[in-house]
Amino acid sequence: MLHDRVLVALDKDASERRSVSGIVIPATAMLGKRLAWAEVVAAGPTVRQVAVGDRVLFDPEDRAEVEVSAHDYILLRERDLHAVAERDEPASDVGLYL
């Protein structure tokens, strides 16, 4: 990876969603502008905010698709990322103090 580029793999559950009542909504349904989650697979040397393994939020319309070793990935610039999901940390030994 060069410069500020980030290679991500779409989440497997991003293809379809379920409504509150349990109805399956296919990925091809148009619901307006919807952001997507993906996992960072590789990052360029000047990327500062994300690391390999992070889950990131991005706009699916601002992407370039690429196939590497028969797997589909998306190539983004770091500035095209909207958020980074916080990792689930195991419960610490520190209690809640009021």
C-alpha positions, 0 to 999 in steps of 0.5 A: 500500500502506498501513501494514505491508502487503506485496503478494506474488506466488506463485512459479510453481513453488509450484503443484506439487512433485517428490519425491526419486524424481521423482513430481509432487505436486500443490498440492492434496495435503495434506501437513500445514502447509507454508510457501510462497515468494513475491516482494514486489511492493509494500510499505507505508511502514512496512515495514522488513524487506523490499523490493520484489523480495525472496523471502519465506516465509509461511504460506498459511493466513494470507493474503488474495487480491486480483486486480489487473490480471488478476494474482493477488496475496496481501496480508500483514502484515509480521509474518506473514512468517517469513523473507526469502531472502538474495539471491545475491551475485556472487563477490567479489574477496576470497579465503578466508583461514584 
